[in-house]
Protein backbone atom coordinates (compact mmCIF):
# COMPACT_ATOMS: atom_id res chain seq x y z
CA UNK A 1 0.00 0.00 0.00
CA UNK A 2 1.25 3.48 -0.96
CA UNK A 3 2.03 5.79 1.95
CA UNK A 4 3.05 9.46 2.12
CA UNK A 5 4.11 12.09 4.59
CA UNK A 6 5.69 15.52 4.44
CA UNK A 7 8.30 17.48 6.37
CA UNK A 8 8.70 21.25 6.62
CA UNK A 9 12.20 22.42 5.67
CA UNK A 10 12.70 26.22 5.79
CA UNK A 11 15.63 27.35 3.66
CA UNK A 12 17.90 30.02 5.14
CA UNK A 13 19.64 32.52 2.85
CA UNK A 14 23.37 33.01 3.34
CA UNK A 15 22.72 36.73 3.14
CA UNK A 16 19.51 38.73 2.60
CA UNK A 17 18.63 38.69 -1.11
CA UNK A 18 16.81 41.67 -2.59
CA UNK A 19 14.07 41.83 -5.20
CA UNK A 20 11.68 44.62 -6.09
CA UNK A 21 9.12 42.85 -3.87
CA UNK A 22 11.36 43.02 -0.82
CA UNK A 23 14.30 41.26 0.82
CA UNK A 24 14.31 37.49 1.31
CA UNK A 25 15.98 35.95 4.38
CA UNK A 26 14.12 32.62 4.54
CA UNK A 27 12.05 30.53 2.15
CA UNK A 28 9.45 27.91 3.01
CA UNK A 29 9.83 24.43 1.52
CA UNK A 30 8.23 21.10 2.30
CA UNK A 31 9.32 17.65 1.15
CA UNK A 32 6.70 15.05 0.18
CA UNK A 33 7.89 11.48 0.76
CA UNK A 34 6.28 8.44 -0.90
CA UNK A 35 6.88 4.77 -0.16
CA UNK A 36 5.24 1.36 -0.38
CA UNK A 37 4.59 -0.74 2.74
CA UNK A 38 6.29 -3.69 1.05
CA UNK A 39 9.54 -1.79 0.45
CA UNK A 40 9.60 1.06 3.01
CA UNK A 41 13.30 1.70 2.41
CA UNK A 42 12.55 2.98 -1.14
CA UNK A 43 11.36 6.56 -0.74
CA UNK A 44 10.50 9.01 -3.50
CA UNK A 45 10.98 12.68 -2.57
CA UNK A 46 9.54 15.82 -4.14
CA UNK A 47 9.77 19.45 -3.09
CA UNK A 48 6.88 21.86 -2.55
CA UNK A 49 8.34 25.34 -2.38
CA UNK A 50 6.70 28.76 -2.27
CA UNK A 51 7.85 32.36 -2.57
CA UNK A 52 6.00 34.71 -0.23
CA UNK A 53 3.86 37.19 -2.10
CA UNK A 54 4.42 35.52 -5.47
CA UNK A 55 3.34 31.87 -5.43
CA UNK A 56 -0.38 31.52 -6.18
CA UNK A 57 -0.68 28.91 -3.44
CA UNK A 58 0.94 31.10 -0.79
CA UNK A 59 -2.24 31.19 1.27
CA UNK A 60 -3.97 29.72 4.30
CA UNK A 61 -4.57 26.00 4.20
CA UNK A 62 -1.25 25.05 2.60
CA UNK A 63 -0.17 22.48 5.18
CA UNK A 64 -3.76 21.26 5.49
CA UNK A 65 -3.73 20.55 1.74
CA UNK A 66 -0.40 18.71 2.11
CA UNK A 67 -1.86 16.62 4.95
CA UNK A 68 -4.99 15.87 2.93
CA UNK A 69 -2.82 14.70 0.04
CA UNK A 70 -0.76 12.43 2.30
CA UNK A 71 -3.88 11.02 4.00
CA UNK A 72 -5.49 10.26 0.64
CA UNK A 73 -2.40 9.29 -1.35
CA UNK A 74 -4.23 6.20 -2.60
CA UNK A 75 -6.26 8.64 -4.74
CA UNK A 76 -3.12 10.17 -6.24
CA UNK A 77 -4.56 10.10 -9.77
CA UNK A 78 -7.27 12.54 -8.69
CA UNK A 79 -4.57 14.94 -7.50
CA UNK A 80 -2.38 14.48 -10.56
CA UNK A 81 -5.30 14.94 -12.96
CA UNK A 82 -6.65 18.20 -11.56
CA UNK A 83 -7.18 17.99 -7.82
CA UNK A 84 -4.17 20.26 -7.24
CA UNK A 85 -4.75 22.64 -10.13
CA UNK A 86 -4.72 25.70 -7.90
CA UNK A 87 -1.84 24.38 -5.76
CA UNK A 88 0.95 24.33 -8.38
CA UNK A 89 3.87 23.95 -5.98
CA UNK A 90 2.22 20.95 -4.28
CA UNK A 91 1.48 19.47 -7.71
CA UNK A 92 5.16 19.84 -8.64
CA UNK A 93 6.18 18.15 -5.39
CA UNK A 94 3.78 15.26 -5.97
CA UNK A 95 4.64 14.63 -9.62
CA UNK A 96 8.39 14.69 -8.95
CA UNK A 97 8.06 12.54 -5.82
CA UNK A 98 6.32 9.95 -8.03
CA UNK A 99 9.09 10.16 -10.61
CA UNK A 100 11.65 9.59 -7.86
CA UNK A 101 9.59 6.74 -6.39
CA UNK A 102 9.48 5.05 -9.80
CA UNK A 103 13.26 5.57 -10.00
CA UNK A 104 13.66 3.64 -6.70
CA UNK A 105 14.59 6.80 -4.80
CA UNK A 106 17.72 7.30 -6.91
CA UNK A 107 16.88 10.95 -7.72
CA UNK A 108 17.58 10.13 -11.39
CA UNK A 109 14.17 11.24 -12.63
CA UNK A 110 15.11 11.70 -16.30
CA UNK A 111 18.10 9.53 -17.24
CA UNK A 112 20.31 11.38 -19.73
CA UNK A 113 23.82 12.52 -20.48
CA UNK A 114 23.20 15.25 -17.89
CA UNK A 115 22.26 12.88 -15.09
CA UNK A 116 25.16 10.54 -15.90
CA UNK A 117 27.57 13.48 -15.71
CA UNK A 118 28.78 13.55 -19.32
CA UNK A 119 27.00 16.76 -20.37
CA UNK A 120 25.96 19.99 -18.67
CA UNK A 121 23.40 22.81 -18.93
CA UNK A 122 24.36 26.44 -19.67
CA UNK A 123 22.91 28.75 -17.00
CA UNK A 124 22.81 32.45 -16.25
CA UNK A 125 24.60 33.97 -13.28
CA UNK A 126 22.09 35.73 -11.04
CA UNK A 127 22.84 39.18 -9.61
CA UNK A 128 20.67 40.09 -6.63
CA UNK A 129 19.51 43.61 -5.83
CA UNK A 130 21.42 45.57 -3.22
CA UNK A 131 23.56 48.64 -2.94
CA UNK A 132 25.75 49.40 -5.99
CA UNK A 133 28.93 48.11 -4.31
CA UNK A 134 27.33 44.74 -3.50
CA UNK A 135 25.88 44.40 -6.98
CA UNK A 136 29.22 45.21 -8.59
CA UNK A 137 30.93 42.61 -6.37
CA UNK A 138 28.45 39.97 -7.53
CA UNK A 139 28.97 40.88 -11.19
CA UNK A 140 32.75 40.62 -10.87
CA UNK A 141 32.46 37.27 -9.07
CA UNK A 142 30.20 35.83 -11.80
CA UNK A 143 32.53 36.98 -14.55
CA UNK A 144 35.56 35.54 -12.73
CA UNK A 145 33.86 32.15 -12.40
CA UNK A 146 33.21 31.80 -16.12
CA UNK A 147 29.64 32.97 -16.68
CA UNK A 148 28.97 34.46 -20.12
CA UNK A 149 25.28 35.11 -19.39
CA UNK A 150 24.34 37.36 -16.47
CA UNK A 151 20.86 38.14 -15.17
CA UNK A 152 20.56 41.26 -13.05
CA UNK A 153 17.54 42.07 -10.91
CA UNK A 154 16.59 45.71 -11.25
CA UNK A 155 13.90 48.03 -9.94
CA UNK A 156 14.80 48.39 -6.27
CA UNK A 157 17.67 50.90 -6.26
CA UNK A 158 17.96 54.16 -8.17
CA UNK A 159 17.34 53.51 -11.88
CA UNK A 160 20.24 55.75 -12.95
CA UNK A 161 22.55 53.73 -10.69
CA UNK A 162 21.35 50.55 -12.37
CA UNK A 163 22.07 52.06 -15.76
CA UNK A 164 25.57 52.93 -14.59
CA UNK A 165 26.14 49.33 -13.49
CA UNK A 166 25.06 48.03 -16.90
CA UNK A 167 27.24 50.62 -18.60
CA UNK A 168 30.26 49.52 -16.55
CA UNK A 169 29.77 45.92 -17.70
CA UNK A 170 29.43 46.91 -21.34
CA UNK A 171 32.61 49.01 -21.20
CA UNK A 172 34.59 45.81 -20.73
CA UNK A 173 32.35 43.19 -22.34
CA UNK A 174 30.30 43.65 -25.50
CA UNK A 175 27.22 41.57 -26.29
CA UNK A 176 29.31 38.95 -28.10
CA UNK A 177 31.21 38.23 -24.87
CA UNK A 178 28.52 38.64 -22.20
CA UNK A 179 24.79 38.16 -22.61
CA UNK A 180 22.95 40.49 -20.25
CA UNK A 181 19.40 39.86 -19.05
CA UNK A 182 17.51 42.03 -16.58
CA UNK A 183 14.52 41.19 -14.41
CA UNK A 184 12.29 44.00 -13.19
CA UNK A 185 9.82 41.76 -11.29
CA UNK A 186 7.05 44.18 -12.29
CA UNK A 187 8.78 47.22 -10.80
CA UNK A 188 8.00 49.76 -13.57
CA UNK A 189 4.75 51.68 -13.90
CA UNK A 190 2.95 51.38 -17.25
CA UNK A 191 3.40 55.13 -17.76
CA UNK A 192 7.20 55.07 -17.38
CA UNK A 193 8.00 51.57 -18.66
CA UNK A 194 8.58 52.38 -22.34
CA UNK A 195 11.01 55.22 -21.59
CA UNK A 196 12.92 52.96 -19.18
CA UNK A 197 13.07 50.21 -21.79
CA UNK A 198 14.54 52.71 -24.27
CA UNK A 199 17.20 53.67 -21.71
CA UNK A 200 18.03 50.01 -21.07
CA UNK A 201 18.13 49.08 -24.76
CA UNK A 202 21.33 51.07 -25.34
CA UNK A 203 23.25 48.34 -23.49
CA UNK A 204 22.42 45.56 -25.98
CA UNK A 205 20.43 43.55 -23.47
CA UNK A 206 19.11 40.12 -24.36
CA UNK A 207 15.74 40.71 -22.68
CA UNK A 208 13.86 42.16 -19.73
CA UNK A 209 11.60 40.02 -17.57
CA UNK A 210 8.19 41.32 -16.51
CA UNK A 211 8.74 45.10 -16.75
CA UNK A 212 5.28 45.88 -15.30
CA UNK A 213 3.13 44.03 -12.78
CA UNK A 214 1.15 41.03 -13.98
CA UNK A 215 -2.52 41.38 -14.80
CA UNK A 216 -2.19 44.51 -16.96
CA UNK A 217 -2.72 42.61 -20.18
CA UNK A 218 -3.50 45.52 -22.51
CA UNK A 219 -0.58 47.57 -21.19
CA UNK A 220 1.79 44.61 -21.51
CA UNK A 221 0.57 43.93 -25.05
CA UNK A 222 1.24 47.57 -25.97
CA UNK A 223 4.72 47.35 -24.47
CA UNK A 224 5.54 44.14 -26.34
CA UNK A 225 4.34 45.73 -29.60
CA UNK A 226 6.48 48.85 -29.18
CA UNK A 227 9.47 47.81 -27.10
CA UNK A 228 13.05 48.37 -28.30
CA UNK A 229 14.07 45.53 -25.98
CA UNK A 230 12.69 41.95 -26.04
CA UNK A 231 10.23 41.31 -23.20
CA UNK A 232 9.92 37.97 -21.38
CA UNK A 233 6.74 37.13 -19.50
CA UNK A 234 7.33 35.55 -16.11
CA UNK A 235 4.86 36.42 -13.33
CA UNK A 236 2.26 37.02 -16.06
CA UNK A 237 1.93 33.24 -16.49
CA UNK A 238 1.16 32.57 -12.83
CA UNK A 239 -2.41 31.62 -11.98
CA UNK A 240 -3.41 30.84 -15.58
CA UNK A 241 -4.42 27.18 -15.44
CA UNK A 242 -6.69 26.38 -18.40
CA UNK A 243 -5.14 25.67 -21.80
CA UNK A 244 -7.53 28.00 -23.68
CA UNK A 245 -6.74 30.82 -21.23
CA UNK A 246 -3.01 30.24 -21.73
CA UNK A 247 -3.41 30.41 -25.50
CA UNK A 248 -5.52 33.57 -25.25
CA UNK A 249 -2.90 35.28 -23.07
CA UNK A 250 -0.07 34.51 -25.49
CA UNK A 251 -2.15 35.64 -28.47
CA UNK A 252 -3.19 38.89 -26.80
CA UNK A 253 0.21 39.93 -25.44
CA UNK A 254 2.44 38.36 -28.12
CA UNK A 255 5.61 38.44 -25.97
CA UNK A 256 9.11 38.02 -27.34
CA UNK A 257 9.85 35.27 -24.74
CA UNK A 258 8.21 33.38 -21.90
CA UNK A 259 9.90 32.03 -18.77
CA UNK A 260 8.65 28.94 -16.98
CA UNK A 261 8.96 28.18 -13.28
CA UNK A 262 7.42 24.73 -12.70
CA UNK A 263 6.62 25.39 -9.03
CA UNK A 264 4.57 28.43 -10.04
CA UNK A 265 2.81 27.28 -13.22
CA UNK A 266 1.63 23.75 -12.45
CA UNK A 267 4.73 21.60 -12.37
CA UNK A 268 6.34 19.87 -15.31
CA UNK A 269 2.93 19.10 -16.82
CA UNK A 270 1.78 22.74 -16.68
CA UNK A 271 5.11 23.99 -17.98
CA UNK A 272 4.98 21.61 -20.92
CA UNK A 273 1.55 22.99 -21.85
CA UNK A 274 3.02 26.51 -22.00
CA UNK A 275 5.97 25.24 -24.07
CA UNK A 276 3.70 23.54 -26.60
CA UNK A 277 1.58 26.69 -26.98
CA UNK A 278 4.67 28.89 -27.26
CA UNK A 279 6.24 26.63 -29.88
CA UNK A 280 3.04 26.82 -31.94
CA UNK A 281 3.41 30.61 -31.92
CA UNK A 282 7.20 30.72 -32.46
CA UNK A 283 7.73 32.26 -29.02
CA UNK A 284 11.10 31.21 -27.54
CA UNK A 285 11.21 30.18 -23.88
CA UNK A 286 13.52 29.07 -21.14
CA UNK A 287 13.17 27.36 -17.75
CA UNK A 288 13.92 28.89 -14.37
CA UNK A 289 13.89 27.38 -10.91
CA UNK A 290 12.03 29.29 -8.21
CA UNK A 291 14.64 29.25 -5.45
CA UNK A 292 14.04 25.60 -4.58
CA UNK A 293 16.53 23.52 -2.64
CA UNK A 294 18.65 21.07 -4.58
CA UNK A 295 15.77 18.55 -4.46
CA UNK A 296 13.53 20.72 -6.61
CA UNK A 297 16.41 22.07 -8.66
CA UNK A 298 17.51 18.53 -9.52
CA UNK A 299 14.07 17.62 -10.87
CA UNK A 300 13.80 20.82 -12.91
CA UNK A 301 17.33 20.55 -14.28
CA UNK A 302 17.02 16.91 -15.34
CA UNK A 303 13.73 17.63 -17.12
CA UNK A 304 15.10 20.81 -18.70
CA UNK A 305 18.02 18.92 -20.22
CA UNK A 306 15.62 16.62 -22.08
CA UNK A 307 14.06 19.64 -23.84
CA UNK A 308 17.25 20.36 -25.83
CA UNK A 309 16.98 24.12 -25.42
CA UNK A 310 20.44 25.62 -26.09
CA UNK A 311 19.72 28.95 -24.34
CA UNK A 312 21.19 29.58 -20.87
CA UNK A 313 18.61 28.47 -18.32
CA UNK A 314 17.87 29.98 -14.89
CA UNK A 315 19.03 27.05 -12.77
CA UNK A 316 21.84 28.40 -10.63
CA UNK A 317 20.17 28.90 -7.25
CA UNK A 318 21.67 26.00 -5.31
CA UNK A 319 24.39 28.07 -3.61
CA UNK A 320 22.07 30.58 -1.93
CA UNK A 321 21.35 28.71 1.30
CA UNK A 322 23.22 27.79 4.47
CA UNK A 323 21.20 24.58 4.86
CA UNK A 324 20.67 23.33 1.32
CA UNK A 325 20.55 19.57 0.78
CA UNK A 326 24.01 18.36 -0.25
CA UNK A 327 23.82 16.93 -3.77
CA UNK A 328 25.81 16.06 -6.91
CA UNK A 329 24.70 19.35 -8.52
CA UNK A 330 27.60 21.74 -9.02
CA UNK A 331 28.20 24.95 -10.94
CA UNK A 332 31.11 24.59 -13.33
CA UNK A 333 32.31 27.60 -15.33
CA UNK A 334 28.83 28.92 -16.11
CA UNK A 335 27.19 25.50 -16.43
CA UNK A 336 25.12 23.30 -14.14
CA UNK A 337 26.59 19.82 -13.89
CA UNK A 338 25.70 16.55 -12.18
CA UNK A 339 28.86 15.17 -10.54
CA UNK A 340 28.35 11.46 -9.83
CA UNK A 341 31.36 11.46 -7.51
CA UNK A 342 29.22 13.41 -5.01
CA UNK A 343 26.39 12.00 -2.90
CA UNK A 344 22.96 13.14 -1.79
CA UNK A 345 22.22 13.93 1.85
CA UNK A 346 19.36 11.95 3.36
CA UNK A 347 16.13 13.75 4.21
N, C-alpha and C positions, 0 to 999 in steps of 0.2 A: 504494500500500500504506500502511495506517495505521501510524503510528509513535508512540511515547510515551517520555517520560522524566520524571524528577522532580528537584526541587531542594529542599534543606533550607533553610528560612528562619526562624530563631528570631526571635521578636518580643520586643523589650525594653520593659518598662514604664517610663514616665516617672518614676514613683515607686512603691515597693513598695505593692501593693494587697492588703488584708487580707480574708480570709474566715474562717469558723469552722474551715476545714480547714487554715489556715495563710496565710502571706504569699507572694504571687506577685511575682517579679521578672523572670521570663522565661517565654515560652510557646513550645512547639515547634509549628511549622507546616511543611508541605511543599506544594509546588505541583506538580500533575500537568500535563504539557503534551502535547497531542495535535496531530498534523499528518499530512498526506498527502504522500507522496513527490512527487506531481505538483504540489502547491502548498505547498511548505515554508514559505512566508512567512505562511500562514494557520494560526495556532496557537490552539487552545482551551485555556483554563487553568481548573483547579479547585483548591480548597484542601482539604487534609487537615490537620486541626488538632485537637490533643488537649489536655486539661487533666489534669495530673498528679494521680493519685489519684482521679479522677472518671470519665474516659472509659473505657468498657469495653474499648477496644482499646489502652489504655496498658499494653503488655506487651512482652515480648521477641518479636522477630521482626517488628516493625512495618516497618522499612525493607526487610527481606527480602520481606515481602508486597508492598510497593510495587514492588520490583524485579521480582518475579514477574509482577505485573500489567503492567508496562511491557514485559517480555520477551514476554508472551503477549497483547498488546493485540488481536491478531487474533481472539481468543476473547472479546471484550468482552461479548458477550451472556451468556456463562456467569457472568461477574462481576456483571453488572447484574441477572441473574435469581436470584441466591442465592449465588454464589460468594464474596461479601463480607458475608454476613449478620452475621457476628460481628466485622466490621471496619467499623462504621458511619461513622466519619470518612473512611475511604478510599472507601467507597461514595459518600458525599456529594461527595468530590473528583472521582470518576470521572463521576458523573451530571452534575455541573455543568460539568465540562470538555467533555463531549459537547455539552451545550446551547450552550456558547460556541463550540465547533468548528462546529456547525451554523449559528451566527450569524456565521460568518466571522471569529471572533475579536474581534467588536465589543463584547463584554461586555454586550450587550443580550439577555439570556436570555429575558425575558418582556416583549415590547413592550407598553407601556401609557402612560397619562397620567403615571404616576410616572417611567418611564424616559425620557419625552420632556420631563420637567421642568415639566409643567403642574399636577401634583398632588403631594401629599406625605403622609407617614405619621406619625400621632401616635405619640410614643415616651415612655417614662418616663425620667426622669433618675436615674442610678444613683449611690447614695451608698455608698462603700466603707467597710469597718470601719477603725477607727483610734482614736486617743485622742479624747476628746470635743471638744477644740478643732478638730482636723482635720475631724471629721465635721460639726461646726457650720459650718465654713468651706465645705465642699462643699454643704451644704444652702442656704446663703445664695447661693452662686454659681449653683446650679441655678434658684433662684427669680428671681434677677436676670436670667437669660438666657431667661426666659419659659416654663419648664416648669410645667405644672399637674398633672403626675403624677410623684411621686417614689417611687423604690424604695430602701429602706434595708436594707443587710445588717446583721443582728443576730446575737448569740450569741457574740461574741468578747470584748467588754468587759463590765463589770459590768451586770447586767440593769437595776438601778435607774437607772443612768446612761443607759441606752438609753431607758427610760421617760421620764426627764427631757427627753431630746432630742425625743422625740415630743410631749411636753406643750408644749415651747417652740414647736414648729411650730404646734400647734393653737391656741395663745393668739392667734396672729396670722392664721391661715388655717383657716377651718372646712372641712368636707368638701365643701362646694359650690364652694370656691375651689381647694383642693388635694386631689387623690386621693393617699392614702398607702398604699403597699404595703411589706411587710417580707418579708425572705427569711432564714430561719434556717439554711438549708443543713444541716438535720438536727441542730442543736446541742442541742435539748432532750431530756431523758430522758423516756420514756413516763410515769414517775411524776409528774413535775413539769409536763408539757406543758399540761395542761388549766388549771391555776392560772395559768400564764404567759399563756395565751391569754385568760383572763378579765381579766388585768391590761392586756393590750394592747388589748382590745376597747373600753375606755373612750375610746380616741382615734379612734373612727370610722374604722378602717382598712378599706381595700378588701379585703385578703386577706393571708394569710401563706403563704409557700412552704415546703413540706417542713419542718414543725416538728420531726419526729423522723427519725432515720436510715431510709433505705430498707430494705425487706425485713421490716419489722415490720407485716405486713399486717393482722392482727387488731387490733393497737394503733392503727394508723392509721384503720381502719374505725370503731373506737370513738370516736376523736377527731372524725372527720368527722360522726359521728352526734350528738355532744354539744357541739360547739364553738360558742361565741358569736361566732366570727370565721371567715369563709369560708376554707377551706383549699385551696391549689393544689398538686397533685402535680407534682414536677419530677424529682428524682433517682429517684423511685419508678418512672418509666417506662423507665429505662435498663436495658438487658440483657433486655428482654422483646421477643422477635422475632416469635413466631408470632401470627397474628391471633386464634385462639381464646384464647390466654393473655392477650392484651391485653384482650379482652372480659371475661374472667373477673376480671381485676384491677379494671377499672372497676366491674363489678357488685358485687364484694365490698367495695371501699372506698367507693364512691359519693361521690367528692370533689365539692366545690363548683366547682372549676376544674381544668384541666390546662394545663401549660406545655410547649411543644415546642421542643427544640433539635435541629435537623436533624443536626448533626454527632454527636450522642449517641444518636439514636433511629432511625438508618437512613436518613438523607438526606431529601430531599423525598418520596420514595415512602413511606418508613416513617412520616413525619410525617402524610402524608395519610391513611394507614390509621388512625392515632390520631384524627384529626379526624373521619373518617366514623363511627367507633365512638362518639365523644363526642357528635356531633350526634344520633345515634340515641337517645342517653340524655339529651338535653337538658343536657349538661354544657358550659358555656362554656369557651373556650380562648383562648390567645394564643401568639404565636411569640416566641422569644428567640434571639438569636445566642449563641454560646458562646466569646466573646472572639476570634473570628477576625480576620484582617486585613481590609482593605477588599475583597479578592477574595471571600472567603466571605460577608462582610456584604452585598455587592452582590447575590449570588445569592439569599440568604435574603430580603433586602428586596424585590427585584423579584417573587419568588414570593409573598411575604406580601401585597403590594398586590393581587394578583389574587384573593385570598380574600375581599376586601370585609368584613373584620372591623374595626368602628369603634373597638374598644378600643385604648388605647395599647399598643404593642408594645415588646418589649425589644431594640431595635436600635441603641442609641446607644453602641457600644463603640469606634468608630473613632478616637477621640481619645486612647486610652490609651497609645499606643506612640510611641517616638522614631523608629522605622524603619518605620512603616506605609507601605503602597503608596499614593502620591498618587493621588487619584481624584476623580470629580465628586460624590461623596457628601459632603453637608454637613449640619450640624445648624442648623436655622433656627427659633428661637423655640419650642422644644419639639417640633419635627417633623424627620423625616429627609427630605432632599430630594436630588434628582439634578440637579445644575447642569451643563447641557450646555456652558457656557462654559469649564468646567474639563476637563483631559485626564487620562488614565491614564498612570502611569509604566509603562515596559516592564519585564518580568521576564525 
